[in-house]
Amino acid sequence: MTTAESEARKALARLRRALEKTGRELRALSRALRHVEDADFPVEGYAGAEEQVQALLRFADEEGQRLQDKVLQGGGLEPGRIRRPSTR
């Protein structure tokens, strides 16, 4: 693997961890504000923000898959023939 590919994988992993943390922090903020604001809590706004974080996580996953496929192809392997671990 070239240095650029390695750096891309590292950056993608950092992005994914940051997005996961963002989701956790958003949920923590939501719980705290929901408790304080009760009926005034902007449910739709927080639901929309959570959807955006999930969309970014899906993007990071897709980019990770694309990068992995590209590395495999560069190494002469066929991406569809590699067995991927099942997600639980």
Summary of the structure (lengths in Angstrom):
residues: 88
radius of gyration: 18.1
end to end distance: 28.6
largest distance: 58.3
contacts: 186
relative contact order: 0.12
helix: 83%
strand: 0%
